[in-house]
Amino acid sequence: MKSHLHGLIIQALQALRQDGLLPDDAPANIPLERSRERVHGDFASTIALALAKIARRSPRELAERIKAALPSSAQVARVEIAGPGFINFFLTPTAYQAVVGDILAQGDGFGRSELGGGRRVQVEFVSANPTGPLHVGHGRGAAFGATVANLLEAVGYQVHREYYVNDAGRQMNILAASLWLRYLEHCGEHFPFPSNGYRGEYVREIAARLYAEHGGTYVVAAAQVFQNLPPDEVRDETGALLAPGDKEAHIDALVERAKTLLGDHRYRFLFELGLNTILDDIRDDLREFGVVYEEWYSERTLAECGAVNKAINRLRETGYAYEQDGALWFRSSAFGDEKDRVLERENGQTTYFASDIAYHLEKFDRGFAWVIDVWGADHHGYVPRVKAALQALGKNPEQLDVLLVQFAILYRNGERAQMSTRSGEFVTLRELRREVGNDAARFFYVMRKSEQHLDFDLDLAKSQSRDNPVYYIQYAHARVCSVLRQLREKALPRDAARGLAQLARLTEPHEEALLVALSRYPEVVETAALHHEPHQLAHYLRELANAFHTYYNEHRVLVPDDALRDARLNLSLATRQVIRNGLQLLGVSAPEVM
């Protein structure tokens, strides 16, 4: 519908160019939007205001010229010029009724387009450190990133979904040390567990597995492990400090002690056991959540293939890397950052930032035309420096979009749940899914803009009422399925072709409102995809479900009049198809019975 009007305007502009009223190089972008109130038309264009200057005419005069040059169309009832030069299009009922045929003919393909032209886009999301199970905060990034990828794919982009596995660095070493200490506890050793270690029950479970498979192979006396270590800080259950200490130095010393006492081979085995066990759990959790990746990209491969050194050397060559105080720095202040950033420490170890630069450079070297990162909102300050590094390396920073996601805050029985992977007191994504189901979790996570805080109401998510949006939408789909079952039970005939031929019978106000809602779906998908806003699709589906429920409650579908019944069945089936298509993009099921 919108594309049809675009085509009409393009033809009109071409006619004006041939008549010499517009230059050949006039911009081709045509603004066209749905009117907020149908009294002002169904669609409005400000093209005359945009082109008035280069046409050397007033916007209203140019609007009149464009109107006169528009080809006739069975979908357009009339065109009016309003205000300083708005072109308002009033559509015929036939234009909206024809949408039913389009939906039924295209089926699962309705709403999809080739707008992206097959351009390659990488969407990297979740990428949580494999130091513990995914919690409900990670779940929002998973649902959001997966839906953004689905939407981009729906409008014609070739999407590559990727998880960046942080399988190197300090946190993974702390996990390995924590696993070893829990193993020693399991073997009967006694000591205060480090305040900065990973305390979750999952670490104990991996330690028990290690003992079951290898017995006491990794046992070292606790006295030897903790001998002459920097003191750890000690706090009580309320968090009050009982004894001062340096918890960072303490845990780092424990890591080094583990490496020394275990030796490289045994330490590496512990490291890999913790990493792979947790990473496998994350993979399974996301797969069960309907989130699947084309690639799990290992951070360690960056160093192994020389990508980090390559990025650093290129920054040296461009003059944006310099040495100072024994460290190597990136001159990010030259690109507006508040200060320069360390690439390589005095001890020769490269930083996380250096790895991130290498990773993003490698993304573009793989040929992606557009890169999208989904990060937690707490990383907002990191965005400018990554873009600065890309610019310093000769890449276009505008080809990187970083979408920030606020962590969801879960409320159970009116109380806020804690979600700290270090303390071990967190609610996992798996627990949430078991409680409310995948459908409610996927839908609730994308109901708001990603940068807005989300209070996840468990009671609402589990309720079976119109206040629960996912239930309300799914119920509309199930209602249509129920109508079809009633049709069969009553042995009533159905002629789909006759129903299409009789769509002009759909003249009730509720039917007209439902037709208008259906016609909006392709535009909603396109807008939600290009603006990375899944919540627009979620809100649309709720509005569509409301339009259908209102119609269904006021009018019978299975009326005695065969032709009208067929027309209404087609309208209902078109509604079911659009709901199913939209829910599929959101990763939500469309049940036939509820």
N, C-alpha and C positions, 0 to 999 in steps of 0.2 A: 504493500500500500504506500508506504513512505517512499520506497524506491521508484514506484510508478510516478509519483508526483515529482520526484527528482528528475526523472526522465523527461517529463513534460516541460519543466523549467529549462533544462539543458537544450531541448529543441527550440524553445522560444529565444534563448540567448543566441543560439547559432543563427537563427533567422535575423536577429538584430545586428549581428556581426556582418552578415551578408548584405544587409541594407546600409552598412556603414555607420550605424548608430552606436556600436561598441567596437573598441579596438580588438584586434585578433589576440592580443596577449592579456585580455581581461582575465582576472582570477577565476578559476573553475570551481572553487569551494562554494557550495550553495547551502546557506543556513536554512534549515527547515525543521520546525518543531511542532509538536502537538499543542493546540491551544489549551490553556487552562480551563476555559469555559467554552462549551460548544456553541454558545450564542455568538461567539466571535469566529466561528468556523471550526473545522476539525484540525486543520493544520495552518500554520502561518509562516511566511518567509520574509526575512529582512534583506533579501538579495538586492532590492532596489536601493536601499540605504547604503549598502556596501559598495555598489558600483556607480552611484550617482556622480561622484567626483570625477572619475575617469571618463564617464559618459558626458560630462559637462551639461548635465540636466538636473533639475530638482528631483529628489527621490520620488515624489508623488507622480511627476510626469513620466519618469522612467518606469515606475510601477504600472502605469496605465499602458505604456508601450509593451511591456512584458506580458501583461494580461491579454492584450490584443493579439499577441503572437503565439499564445498558448494553443496547442492542438486541442481539438475536441476530445473528450474522453467520457465513456459511459460511467466512469467512477466519480466524475466531478459534476455536481449539480450546478454550482455557480462559483464565481470568483469575485471577491469584493476587495476594493482598496480602502484601507482605513488609516486614520492618523496621518503621519508625515510620509507614509509610503509602504505600510505593511500590506502584503498580499495574503489575503485570507481565502483558504480553500474550503468549500462546503461539499462534503461527499454525499453521494447517493446511498440509499439503503442497500442497493445492489453491491456497492463496494464492500460493505461490511459483511453482507451475506456470502459473498464469494470466498471469504476467509475460511468458512466451514469446509468448502470443497478443497481448498489448498491444504488445510490441516489434514484432512482425511486422506488426501492423495499422497502427501509427503510423509506422513506418519512420524517416525522417530527423527526424520530429517527436518521437520518443520522448526524454524527458528535458527537453523544453522546457515552459515554463509561462507563465502570464500574471501571475505574482507582481508584476512591476513596474507593471502596470496602464497601460502606455504612457507613463509619466512620462518626461520628456526629461532625458537625462543627457549631459553633455559629458565626453569623455575626451581630455585633451591629453597627448601623449607624444612622446618623442624630442626635438623642438624644439631640436636641436643647432645651434649657430651655423653658418651656411653659409660657413665659412672653410676647409673642407677636407672630404675624403670621410669618411663614417661609419666609425668603427673598431669593433673587436669589443666595446668597452665600450658603445657606443651600441646595438649589436645586442641586448643584454639588455633595455634599456628598450623597444626596438621590439617584441620578442617578448612581453614581459610586458604592455605596454600594449595591444597588439592582442588578446591572449588575454583580458585583463580586459574589454575592450569586447565581444568575442564572447560571453563568459559572461553579461554583463549583458543583452545582446540576447536570449540564449537563455531568460532568465527573464522576459522581457516588458517590458524597458525600451526606449525609443526612444533609440538611442545616436548621438551626433554625435562622430565622431573628428576631432581637430584637431591640426595642427602649427603652432606659433607660430614664425614666421620672424623671427629677430633680424636684420633687414636695415637697421638703423640703428646709429649709435654708433661707438665707438672701434675695436673689433676689425675691423669692416668697412673702416674707413679704413686700418688697418694692412695688411689684405689687399690693398687697392688699391695702397698704396705698395709692398708687396712685389712685386706683379705688375709694376709699372712698373720697379722696379729689375732684376728678372729680364729684362725686355724690353730694358733698356739694356745688360745683359750680353750678351744675344743679338746686340745691334747692335755689340758690340766694345768697350764701355766697361768699365773695370776699377776696382774699388773693393772695400773690405771690406763684405760683406753684413751688415746690422744684426743684432745678436745677438737682438733681440726681434722680428725679422720672421718671416714664414711661409716655411719653408725646404723644404717638401715638393716632390717632383718634379712634382706636379700643377700647381704655380705656374709652373714652367718650361714645362710643356706649354701652358698658357693663354697665356703670353708668346710662345711660338713661333707660336701661332695668330694672336695680335695682329700679329706682324711679317708673317706670310704674307699677311694680309688688308689691312694698312695700311702696310707698309714702314716707312720712317723717320719717319713723321708725328709720332711722340711722342718723338723723340730730343732729349735735352738733354745737354750735356757733364757728365760726372761731377764735374768740378771745380766747376762752378756749382751742382750739386745739393748737394754736401756742404760748401760754403763756410760757415765760421763756425758749424757746428752744434755743439751740446753733445757732448763726447766720449762715445763708446760704450765699454762695458766690453769687455775682450778676454779670452777664456778659451781654453785649449788643448783638445785632444780628450778629455782626462780630466776636464775641467770646472774645472781649476785656474785661478785668476784670474791673468792675466798683466799686465793694465793696468786700473786702476780707471776707472770712468766711470758715467754715469747712463743706463742703457739705456732707461728709460721716457721721459726727456726727449729722448733722441736720436731714438727712433722717432716721438714726437709732433712733433718739429721736422721730421722728414723728411716726415711727412704734410702739414704746413703748407707746406713747400717745394714738394711735388708740386702742391698746389692752386694755389700762386702761379705756378709756372713753366708749368703746363699750362693754366691758366685753367679756369673753371667747366665749360665744355662738354666739353673733352677729359678733364678729371678725372672728370666724371660718367660719361662713356663707359667709362673704365677700371673705375670702381666697379661699374657695372652689368654689365660683361663678367665680372668675377670673381664677382660675386654670382650671376648667372643661370647661368653655366657650372657652378658648384659645386652650386647648388640643383637644377638639372636632373639632375645626377648623383645627388644624394641621392634625388630622386623616383624615378628609375629603379631605384636600388639597393633602395629599400624596396618598390617595386612587385614586383620580382623575388623579394623575400623574402616576398611575400604580405601586405604591409602597405599598406593603401589608406586614404586620408583623405577625409572629406566636405569638408574645408576646409583650405587653407593660409593662415593668417591673418598678414598683414604687420604688423610692428611700426610701420612708417612710417605706416600708415593711422591709427594712434592719434593721432599728432600732426596729420596732415593733416585729420582730421575734428574735431579739437578735443577729443578724449576725454581727453587728459592734462590740459589746462587745466580741463576740466569737473571731473575728479576732484579736482584741487588746489583749485579754488574751493569745491567742496562741503566739503572738509576745513577750509578757512578759515571757512566758514559755521558749521560745527559747533564751532569753537573748538579743533580739534586740529591746526591748522597755525599756526606762528608764525615771525617773522623774528628772526634773531640773527646777529651778525657778518657781515651782508651776505647770508646764505643763508636759505632757507626750510626749516623743519624740520617733521617729523611727530612729534607728541607720543606716540610709541609706548610710552614708559615708563609712560603712564597705563594701559596694558593688560598690564603685566607684562614688557615688553621691558627688557633691561638698560640701554638708552640710547635717546635719540631719534634719528631717522634723517633724513638730508638728502633733501629733495624737489627743491630747485633750488639750484644752486651760485651762488657769488658772480658768476660770469661770465654768469649767466642761463640756463645750460644745465640742463635737467631730468635727473634721474638715472635709471638703470635701474629703481630702485625705484618712482619715480613712474610710469614706463611700466607696470610690473607691476601697480600699484594700478589704473591706468586699464583695463588689459586684463581684470583680474578683475571690476571693476565692470561692464564691458561684457558679460562673460559672463552675469552675472545679469540685466542689462538685456535680453539676448536671450531671456530666459524659461526658462533651464535651471533645473530644480528641484534639480539636484544636479550639482556640478562636481568632477571628479577630475583632479588633476595628477599626472603621473608624473615625478619628479625624481631626479637623481643624489643619492646619500646625502650627498655633500659639501654639499648645500644645506639640511641639516636645520635649521641656525640661522636660515634665511630664513623658515621656515614661520610662526613666531609673529607676525612683523611683518606678513606679508601678511594673516593672520587678524585682527590688530589693526586694520589699515586697513579691512577689510571691516566690522568691528564699528563703527568710527568713522563709517562711511558709512551705517550703519543696516541693514546686511545681516547675516544669520545666519551666523556663521563656521562653524557646524556643518554647513552645506550644502557646505562645501569639504573634500574629503579629499585630502591630499597623500600619495602613496605613494612611499616612498623606495626606490631601487634601487641596490644596490652594483654597481660595475662588475665585469664578469667579468675574470678574470685568465687569459690564454691561455698554455698550456704546449705548446711544440713541442719534441720530442726532449729532454724533461726540462728545458728552459730557458724561463724566463719571457720573453715578448716585450714590447718597449717599445711604448707606444701614444701618443706625444706628437705632436699635430698641429702644434705649433710647431717641433719639431726635425725633423719630416719622417720620423722613424723610428717608424712605426706599422704595425700590421697592420689592414688594412681589413676591414670586414664582407664586402665582395665577395670578398676573398681567402679568408676563412674559409668562406664558402658554397661557393666552388669546390672547396675542399679536402674538406669533410665533407658538403656537400649542405645544402639548405634544411631538410630534415626533421630531421636530427640537430641542426642549429643551433637551430631553433625549439624542439625538445623539451628539449635540454640547458639552454637559457637559463631555462626555467621549472621545472626539477626541484627547485629549492630556494626557500625563502621569499625574496622580493625583497630584504629587508634583510640577508640573509646573504651573506657572501662566496662567490663561485663560482669555483672553479678548473676551467677548461674543459680537459678531457683529450682532446686530439685523437686519440690512439691508440685510446681507448675509443670515441669517437664514430664512428670509421671501421671498428671491428671488427664482424664478423658472428658474434656469439655472444650467448648469453643474458645476458651481463654488460652488453651494450649495450642499455639499456631500450627505445629506439625501435625497434631491429631486432627485439627479442624480441616487442614488441607488434605490429608490422607482420607478423611471421612468423605470428602467430596468425590474423590476418585472411587472409593468403595460404593458410594451411592449410585453412581452410574453403572457400576458392575451389577448392583442389586436390581436396577431397572432392567438390565438385559436378562437377568435370571427370571424376573417376573414375566418378561415378554415370552420366554420359552415355556414357563409354567402355564401361562394362559393360552399358549398355542396361537399367539397372534402373529400374523404375517408381517414381514419387514422387507421393504424394497428401498435399498439405499439410493439407487438412481432416482427413484420417484421423490425421495426425500430431498435430494439436491435440486431437483426441478421445482420443488415447492417451497424453497427457502423464503420466497417472498411472503409466505404466510406468517413468518416470524415477525409480527408487528407489535407485540406487547412491549411496553416500556422495559420490563425486566429482561426480555429477550434481546432488545436493542442494546441494553447496558452490557449484557453478557457478550454480545458480538463485538462491541467496542473493546471490551477487556481482552478478548481473544486476539484481536488484531494488533494489540500492543506488544505481544510476546517477543517477536523478533527484535524490536527496538530495545526492549529491556535487556535481552541477552547481549546485544551489541554494546549498549552503554555500560552494563555491568562488567563486561570483558575488558573494554578499553580503559575504564576508570578503575579497574581492580576492586570492584565493589559488589561482592556477592550478596550483601544485604539488600540491594535493589531487587534482585531476583526473589529473595525470600519474602520481601514485602509484597511484591507483585503477586506471588502465588497465593498469599493470604487474601489479597483483594479479589483475585479471581475466584477463590473458593467461596468467599462471601457472596460474590455476585451469583454464583451457581446455587448456593444454599438458599438465597433469597428467592431466586427464580423457582427452584424446586418446591419450596414451601408454599408458593402462591399459585403454581400452575401444575396441572397433571401432564405428565409426559405421555403416558399410555392412554390417550383419548380415543373414543370410538372412530373419529374421523381418520381414515387410513393415511391420507396425504399429510395431514397436520401431524399425526403421530410420527410418521417417517421423518418429517422435517425436524421435529423436536428431538427425535432420537439422534439424528445427525448432529444437531447442536450439542447434545449431551456427550456424544462420543468425541466430538472435537474438543470439548472441555476436558474430558478424561485424558485425551492424548497430550494436550498442552501441560496439564498437571504432571503427567508421567514424565514428559520431556524435561520439565523444569526440576522436578525432584531428582531425576537422574543426574543432572548437572551438580546438584547439591550433595550428591552421594546418599540420598534418602530413598527408601523403598516406596513403592506404590501398591499397597495391599488391596486385594479385591474383596476381602471380607474383614470387617472390624466388629 
